[in-house]
Amino acid sequence: MKKIFAISVIFLICAVGKTATDSNNTVVSDSNITAEPNTNTTADCQERIKKLEKAVKSQQRMFDKLTITYNNIKEQLDEQIIENERLRALLKDYIADSVSFVLFTGEETPLTMVRAYLERYVGKTFIVIGRVEVGGSYSHSHNFDEARGTYISLGFSELTPKNTLTGEGMELFVRKEMSEDLITDITKTIYRGQENKLIRAKVKMPSPYEPSITLEAELIDWQFLSADKKWGAWQCPTIKGR
């Protein structure tokens, strides 16, 4: 009996010990698996994310402003480049029209010769150098009076090689369909503060020709003086190469 009791006590002790051991193992295992998160660390991360998002938005707004500023500056620079080119072209034209010496090639015909020997030039083409302006009149024309609907009248004043007036002049009549570029150039010259446009003109006196106080001829082509003081190409496309 005592032997049975001793065996029972030993068995009970072993059972209690095993239960305690299993319990300890379970607690340790549970503590490894279900450890509570660090709430302070999570809050810090969320706060940092919000700050980063705010900084990104601020940088984006700044970038957008810089982009708008860049585009505005670029647009202004492009406009300034165009304006500079326009002014450069005007300056070249101004220099060409303000020369103190006009290039004569030897092919020009003095108007004094035309007036003195008119019969030699009737129906003929010749070259003159001078200044033209819009504002001629048909009132005294004997040769182009019936051409009001098809011609534009220009006043022409002859020049010397020193760019001074000779005192001679003539009335030039240019066909309307070929006059627009010339009238435009004359207008630009006026807006630059000059009264007329310097040209080298190819003119033709009509035949028959009725003499009048003012010489009259048809303007059939013209050249402008460039900034390097040389005559440019003939401007009228209908007779280039003649």
Short mmCIF file of the C-alpha atoms (twelve columns), coordinates in Angstrom:
data_MODEL
# 
_entry.id   MODEL 
# 
loop_
_atom_site.group_PDB 
_atom_site.id 
_atom_site.type_symbol 
_atom_site.label_atom_id 
_atom_site.label_alt_id 
_atom_site.label_comp_id 
_atom_site.label_asym_id 
_atom_site.label_seq_id 
_atom_site.Cartn_x 
_atom_site.Cartn_y 
_atom_site.Cartn_z 
_atom_site.pdbx_PDB_model_num 
ATOM 1   C CA . MET A 1   0.000  0.000   0.000    1 
ATOM 2   C CA . LYS A 2   2.795  2.367   0.971    1 
ATOM 3   C CA . LYS A 3   4.490  1.445   -2.241   1 
ATOM 4   C CA . ILE A 4   1.437  2.293   -4.289   1 
ATOM 5   C CA . PHE A 5   1.073  5.660   -2.515   1 
ATOM 6   C CA . ALA A 6   4.714  6.529   -3.179   1 
ATOM 7   C CA . ILE A 7   4.309  5.740   -6.858   1 
ATOM 8   C CA . SER A 8   1.187  7.914   -7.034   1 
ATOM 9   C CA . VAL A 9   2.984  10.908  -5.447   1 
ATOM 10  C CA . ILE A 10  5.862  10.561  -7.835   1 
ATOM 11  C CA . PHE A 11  3.459  10.383  -10.781  1 
ATOM 12  C CA . LEU A 12  1.589  13.473  -9.534   1 
ATOM 13  C CA . ILE A 13  4.802  15.448  -9.115   1 
ATOM 14  C CA . CYS A 14  5.872  14.537  -12.636  1 
ATOM 15  C CA . ALA A 15  2.494  15.560  -14.019  1 
ATOM 16  C CA . VAL A 16  2.564  18.949  -12.270  1 
ATOM 17  C CA . GLY A 17  6.092  19.543  -13.440  1 
ATOM 18  C CA . LYS A 18  5.168  18.784  -17.083  1 
ATOM 19  C CA . THR A 19  2.169  21.123  -16.898  1 
ATOM 20  C CA . ALA A 20  4.308  23.926  -15.542  1 
ATOM 21  C CA . THR A 21  6.864  23.374  -18.267  1 
ATOM 22  C CA . ASP A 22  4.208  23.379  -21.026  1 
ATOM 23  C CA . SER A 23  2.688  26.518  -19.574  1 
ATOM 24  C CA . ASN A 24  6.009  28.320  -19.571  1 
ATOM 25  C CA . ASN A 25  6.699  27.277  -23.160  1 
ATOM 26  C CA . THR A 26  3.274  28.538  -24.242  1 
ATOM 27  C CA . VAL A 27  3.768  31.969  -22.653  1 
ATOM 28  C CA . VAL A 28  7.142  32.402  -24.245  1 
ATOM 29  C CA . SER A 29  5.798  31.285  -27.599  1 
ATOM 30  C CA . ASP A 30  2.793  33.629  -27.312  1 
ATOM 31  C CA . SER A 31  5.007  36.517  -26.332  1 
ATOM 32  C CA . ASN A 32  7.080  35.972  -29.499  1 
ATOM 33  C CA . ILE A 33  4.064  35.846  -31.771  1 
ATOM 34  C CA . THR A 34  1.730  38.493  -30.347  1 
ATOM 35  C CA . ALA A 35  4.178  41.225  -29.313  1 
ATOM 36  C CA . GLU A 36  2.299  44.584  -29.206  1 
ATOM 37  C CA . PRO A 37  3.427  47.192  -31.864  1 
ATOM 38  C CA . ASN A 38  5.221  50.391  -30.867  1 
ATOM 39  C CA . THR A 39  2.432  52.956  -31.311  1 
ATOM 40  C CA . ASN A 40  4.854  55.877  -30.977  1 
ATOM 41  C CA . THR A 41  6.946  54.687  -33.972  1 
ATOM 42  C CA . THR A 42  3.848  54.355  -36.225  1 
ATOM 43  C CA . ALA A 43  2.670  57.864  -35.389  1 
ATOM 44  C CA . ASP A 44  6.124  59.260  -36.176  1 
ATOM 45  C CA . CYS A 45  6.146  57.580  -39.605  1 
ATOM 46  C CA . GLN A 46  2.708  58.911  -40.456  1 
ATOM 47  C CA . GLU A 47  3.754  62.407  -39.417  1 
ATOM 48  C CA . ARG A 48  6.892  62.191  -41.571  1 
ATOM 49  C CA . ILE A 49  4.826  61.029  -44.561  1 
ATOM 50  C CA . LYS A 50  2.475  64.001  -44.162  1 
ATOM 51  C CA . LYS A 51  5.425  66.405  -44.003  1 
ATOM 52  C CA . LEU A 52  6.984  64.855  -47.106  1 
ATOM 53  C CA . GLU A 53  3.696  65.100  -49.007  1 
ATOM 54  C CA . LYS A 54  3.390  68.755  -47.989  1 
ATOM 55  C CA . ALA A 55  6.976  69.451  -49.083  1 
ATOM 56  C CA . VAL A 56  6.363  67.738  -52.445  1 
ATOM 57  C CA . LYS A 57  3.260  69.862  -53.051  1 
ATOM 58  C CA . SER A 58  5.169  73.006  -52.143  1 
ATOM 59  C CA . GLN A 59  7.986  72.081  -54.529  1 
ATOM 60  C CA . GLN A 60  5.427  71.379  -57.281  1 
ATOM 61  C CA . ARG A 61  3.833  74.812  -56.811  1 
ATOM 62  C CA . MET A 62  7.249  76.437  -56.946  1 
ATOM 63  C CA . PHE A 63  8.119  74.473  -60.094  1 
ATOM 64  C CA . ASP A 64  4.852  75.545  -61.730  1 
ATOM 65  C CA . LYS A 65  5.593  79.193  -60.934  1 
ATOM 66  C CA . LEU A 66  9.116  78.873  -62.337  1 
ATOM 67  C CA . THR A 67  7.723  77.251  -65.492  1 
ATOM 68  C CA . ILE A 68  5.276  80.129  -66.011  1 
ATOM 69  C CA . THR A 69  8.053  82.665  -65.397  1 
ATOM 70  C CA . TYR A 70  10.341 80.879  -67.863  1 
ATOM 71  C CA . ASN A 71  7.655  80.795  -70.537  1 
ATOM 72  C CA . ASN A 72  6.928  84.504  -70.042  1 
ATOM 73  C CA . ILE A 73  10.614 85.405  -70.285  1 
ATOM 74  C CA . LYS A 74  11.046 83.215  -73.374  1 
ATOM 75  C CA . GLU A 75  8.046  84.843  -75.037  1 
ATOM 76  C CA . GLN A 76  9.454  88.306  -74.285  1 
ATOM 77  C CA . LEU A 77  12.866 87.307  -75.645  1 
ATOM 78  C CA . ASP A 78  11.297 85.951  -78.833  1 
ATOM 79  C CA . GLU A 79  9.373  89.191  -79.288  1 
ATOM 80  C CA . GLN A 80  12.545 91.197  -78.663  1 
ATOM 81  C CA . ILE A 81  14.450 89.153  -81.252  1 
ATOM 82  C CA . ILE A 82  11.742 89.862  -83.828  1 
ATOM 83  C CA . GLU A 83  11.780 93.557  -82.926  1 
ATOM 84  C CA . ASN A 84  15.586 93.679  -83.165  1 
ATOM 85  C CA . GLU A 85  15.455 92.133  -86.627  1 
ATOM 86  C CA . ARG A 86  12.861 94.676  -87.682  1 
ATOM 87  C CA . LEU A 87  14.955 97.554  -86.333  1 
ATOM 88  C CA . ARG A 88  18.081 96.146  -87.976  1 
ATOM 89  C CA . ALA A 89  16.292 96.032  -91.327  1 
ATOM 90  C CA . LEU A 90  15.019 99.572  -90.843  1 
ATOM 91  C CA . LEU A 91  18.519 100.752 -89.957  1 
ATOM 92  C CA . LYS A 92  19.954 99.183  -93.100  1 
ATOM 93  C CA . ASP A 93  17.297 100.884 -95.199  1 
ATOM 94  C CA . TYR A 94  17.877 104.173 -93.399  1 
ATOM 95  C CA . ILE A 95  21.616 103.956 -94.049  1 
ATOM 96  C CA . ALA A 96  20.943 103.159 -97.706  1 
ATOM 97  C CA . ASP A 97  18.599 106.134 -98.086  1 
ATOM 98  C CA . SER A 98  20.900 108.514 -96.186  1 
ATOM 99  C CA . VAL A 99  24.131 108.016 -98.130  1 
ATOM 100 C CA . SER A 100 26.227 111.019 -99.013  1 
ATOM 101 C CA . PHE A 101 27.314 109.393 -102.262 1 
ATOM 102 C CA . VAL A 102 25.066 107.716 -104.817 1 
ATOM 103 C CA . LEU A 103 26.502 105.076 -107.130 1 
ATOM 104 C CA . PHE A 104 26.204 106.006 -110.808 1 
ATOM 105 C CA . THR A 105 27.205 103.227 -113.210 1 
ATOM 106 C CA . GLY A 106 27.446 105.323 -116.378 1 
ATOM 107 C CA . GLU A 107 24.248 103.881 -117.850 1 
ATOM 108 C CA . GLU A 108 22.081 106.672 -116.482 1 
ATOM 109 C CA . THR A 109 20.598 109.395 -118.662 1 
ATOM 110 C CA . PRO A 110 20.515 112.992 -117.330 1 
ATOM 111 C CA . LEU A 111 17.070 114.533 -117.607 1 
ATOM 112 C CA . THR A 112 18.590 117.664 -119.097 1 
ATOM 113 C CA . MET A 113 19.503 115.531 -122.121 1 
ATOM 114 C CA . VAL A 114 15.964 114.170 -122.312 1 
ATOM 115 C CA . ARG A 115 14.467 117.639 -122.136 1 
ATOM 116 C CA . ALA A 116 16.879 119.033 -124.725 1 
ATOM 117 C CA . TYR A 117 16.563 116.150 -127.200 1 
ATOM 118 C CA . LEU A 118 13.097 114.878 -126.417 1 
ATOM 119 C CA . GLU A 119 12.559 113.298 -129.831 1 
ATOM 120 C CA . ARG A 120 15.460 110.901 -129.203 1 
ATOM 121 C CA . TYR A 121 13.784 109.393 -126.132 1 
ATOM 122 C CA . VAL A 122 10.152 109.129 -127.209 1 
ATOM 123 C CA . GLY A 123 9.207  105.437 -127.102 1 
ATOM 124 C CA . LYS A 124 12.636 104.576 -125.644 1 
ATOM 125 C CA . THR A 125 13.690 103.090 -122.304 1 
ATOM 126 C CA . PHE A 126 16.414 104.717 -120.194 1 
ATOM 127 C CA . ILE A 127 17.685 104.779 -116.590 1 
ATOM 128 C CA . VAL A 128 17.535 107.628 -114.094 1 
ATOM 129 C CA . ILE A 129 18.483 107.985 -110.415 1 
ATOM 130 C CA . GLY A 130 16.505 110.026 -107.924 1 
ATOM 131 C CA . ARG A 131 13.893 110.041 -105.204 1 
ATOM 132 C CA . VAL A 132 10.242 109.128 -105.581 1 
ATOM 133 C CA . GLU A 133 7.206  109.959 -103.524 1 
ATOM 134 C CA . VAL A 134 3.529  109.194 -103.783 1 
ATOM 135 C CA . GLY A 135 1.432  112.205 -104.599 1 
ATOM 136 C CA . GLY A 136 1.801  112.875 -108.260 1 
ATOM 137 C CA . SER A 137 -1.136 114.345 -110.106 1 
ATOM 138 C CA . TYR A 138 -2.953 113.555 -113.322 1 
ATOM 139 C CA . SER A 139 -4.302 117.073 -113.577 1 
ATOM 140 C CA . HIS A 140 -1.654 118.292 -115.991 1 
ATOM 141 C CA . SER A 141 -0.865 114.961 -117.662 1 
ATOM 142 C CA . HIS A 142 -1.196 114.879 -121.426 1 
ATOM 143 C CA . ASN A 143 -0.016 111.299 -121.897 1 
ATOM 144 C CA . PHE A 144 -1.518 109.343 -118.977 1 
ATOM 145 C CA . ASP A 145 -4.747 111.196 -118.319 1 
ATOM 146 C CA . GLU A 146 -6.822 108.202 -119.416 1 
ATOM 147 C CA . ALA A 147 -4.791 105.770 -117.286 1 
ATOM 148 C CA . ARG A 148 -6.154 106.746 -113.861 1 
ATOM 149 C CA . GLY A 149 -7.715 103.326 -113.283 1 
ATOM 150 C CA . THR A 150 -4.619 101.304 -114.177 1 
ATOM 151 C CA . TYR A 151 -1.661 103.504 -113.089 1 
ATOM 152 C CA . ILE A 152 -0.397 105.211 -109.939 1 
ATOM 153 C CA . SER A 153 1.339  108.565 -110.287 1 
ATOM 154 C CA . LEU A 154 4.671  109.240 -108.523 1 
ATOM 155 C CA . GLY A 155 6.734  112.365 -108.241 1 
ATOM 156 C CA . PHE A 156 10.409 111.886 -109.225 1 
ATOM 157 C CA . SER A 157 13.315 114.231 -108.367 1 
ATOM 158 C CA . GLU A 158 16.669 113.615 -110.051 1 
ATOM 159 C CA . LEU A 159 19.861 113.349 -107.984 1 
ATOM 160 C CA . THR A 160 23.579 113.929 -108.521 1 
ATOM 161 C CA . PRO A 161 26.269 111.438 -107.419 1 
ATOM 162 C CA . LYS A 162 26.627 113.575 -104.250 1 
ATOM 163 C CA . ASN A 163 22.974 112.899 -103.378 1 
ATOM 164 C CA . THR A 164 21.889 116.464 -104.098 1 
ATOM 165 C CA . LEU A 165 18.984 117.520 -106.279 1 
ATOM 166 C CA . THR A 166 19.674 118.574 -109.867 1 
ATOM 167 C CA . GLY A 167 16.514 120.632 -110.079 1 
ATOM 168 C CA . GLU A 168 15.130 118.331 -112.772 1 
ATOM 169 C CA . GLY A 169 12.205 115.998 -112.238 1 
ATOM 170 C CA . MET A 170 9.480  114.066 -113.951 1 
ATOM 171 C CA . GLU A 171 6.148  112.431 -113.379 1 
ATOM 172 C CA . LEU A 172 6.338  108.624 -113.294 1 
ATOM 173 C CA . PHE A 173 3.381  106.332 -113.826 1 
ATOM 174 C CA . VAL A 174 3.547  102.751 -112.554 1 
ATOM 175 C CA . ARG A 175 0.991  100.037 -113.236 1 
ATOM 176 C CA . LYS A 176 -1.129 99.256  -110.188 1 
ATOM 177 C CA . GLU A 177 -0.620 95.492  -110.431 1 
ATOM 178 C CA . MET A 178 3.149  95.915  -110.006 1 
ATOM 179 C CA . SER A 179 3.185  98.893  -107.639 1 
ATOM 180 C CA . GLU A 180 2.329  97.479  -104.208 1 
ATOM 181 C CA . ASP A 181 5.873  96.560  -103.105 1 
ATOM 182 C CA . LEU A 182 7.189  99.938  -104.225 1 
ATOM 183 C CA . ILE A 183 4.428  101.868 -102.461 1 
ATOM 184 C CA . THR A 184 5.065  99.798  -99.320  1 
ATOM 185 C CA . ASP A 185 8.774  100.666 -99.383  1 
ATOM 186 C CA . ILE A 186 8.008  104.339 -99.922  1 
ATOM 187 C CA . THR A 187 5.609  104.253 -96.974  1 
ATOM 188 C CA . LYS A 188 8.226  102.624 -94.717  1 
ATOM 189 C CA . THR A 189 10.692 105.322 -95.692  1 
ATOM 190 C CA . ILE A 190 8.207  108.032 -94.738  1 
ATOM 191 C CA . TYR A 191 7.597  106.406 -91.342  1 
ATOM 192 C CA . ARG A 192 11.355 106.426 -90.739  1 
ATOM 193 C CA . GLY A 193 11.200 110.208 -90.993  1 
ATOM 194 C CA . GLN A 194 12.367 110.608 -94.583  1 
ATOM 195 C CA . GLU A 195 10.292 112.306 -97.227  1 
ATOM 196 C CA . ASN A 196 10.973 110.046 -100.205 1 
ATOM 197 C CA . LYS A 197 12.632 106.858 -101.445 1 
ATOM 198 C CA . LEU A 198 15.947 106.653 -103.262 1 
ATOM 199 C CA . ILE A 199 15.707 104.494 -106.402 1 
ATOM 200 C CA . ARG A 200 17.425 103.723 -109.670 1 
ATOM 201 C CA . ALA A 201 14.570 103.644 -112.149 1 
ATOM 202 C CA . LYS A 202 14.096 102.176 -115.598 1 
ATOM 203 C CA . VAL A 203 11.548 104.338 -117.378 1 
ATOM 204 C CA . LYS A 204 9.961  104.493 -120.816 1 
ATOM 205 C CA . MET A 205 8.500  107.540 -122.505 1 
ATOM 206 C CA . PRO A 206 5.218  106.858 -124.314 1 
ATOM 207 C CA . SER A 207 4.868  107.117 -128.054 1 
ATOM 208 C CA . PRO A 208 3.326  109.236 -129.324 1 
ATOM 209 C CA . TYR A 209 4.346  111.783 -126.711 1 
ATOM 210 C CA . GLU A 210 2.683  115.140 -126.185 1 
ATOM 211 C CA . PRO A 211 5.176  117.605 -124.665 1 
ATOM 212 C CA . SER A 212 4.296  119.256 -121.364 1 
ATOM 213 C CA . ILE A 213 6.032  121.367 -118.748 1 
ATOM 214 C CA . THR A 214 6.766  118.238 -116.679 1 
ATOM 215 C CA . LEU A 215 8.412  115.239 -118.314 1 
ATOM 216 C CA . GLU A 216 6.285  112.099 -118.142 1 
ATOM 217 C CA . ALA A 217 7.260  108.442 -118.405 1 
ATOM 218 C CA . GLU A 218 6.160  104.983 -117.390 1 
ATOM 219 C CA . LEU A 219 8.116  103.343 -114.538 1 
ATOM 220 C CA . ILE A 220 8.753  99.783  -115.627 1 
ATOM 221 C CA . ASP A 221 11.387 98.641  -113.088 1 
ATOM 222 C CA . TRP A 222 13.481 99.913  -110.177 1 
ATOM 223 C CA . GLN A 223 16.398 99.142  -107.853 1 
ATOM 224 C CA . PHE A 224 17.065 100.097 -104.248 1 
ATOM 225 C CA . LEU A 225 20.434 101.040 -102.789 1 
ATOM 226 C CA . SER A 226 21.678 98.544  -100.179 1 
ATOM 227 C CA . ALA A 227 23.529 99.319  -96.950  1 
ATOM 228 C CA . ASP A 228 26.856 98.628  -98.705  1 
ATOM 229 C CA . LYS A 229 25.995 101.415 -101.182 1 
ATOM 230 C CA . LYS A 230 25.417 99.057  -104.104 1 
ATOM 231 C CA . TRP A 231 22.304 98.746  -106.186 1 
ATOM 232 C CA . GLY A 232 20.236 95.646  -105.520 1 
ATOM 233 C CA . ALA A 233 18.312 93.472  -107.956 1 
ATOM 234 C CA . TRP A 234 15.647 94.827  -110.261 1 
ATOM 235 C CA . GLN A 235 12.378 94.570  -108.368 1 
ATOM 236 C CA . CYS A 236 9.728  94.069  -111.013 1 
ATOM 237 C CA . PRO A 237 9.331  90.316  -111.759 1 
ATOM 238 C CA . THR A 238 7.673  90.919  -115.116 1 
ATOM 239 C CA . ILE A 239 10.809 92.276  -116.746 1 
ATOM 240 C CA . LYS A 240 13.697 90.748  -114.820 1 
ATOM 241 C CA . GLY A 241 16.355 89.435  -117.142 1 
ATOM 242 C CA . ARG A 242 15.621 91.963  -119.872 1 
# 
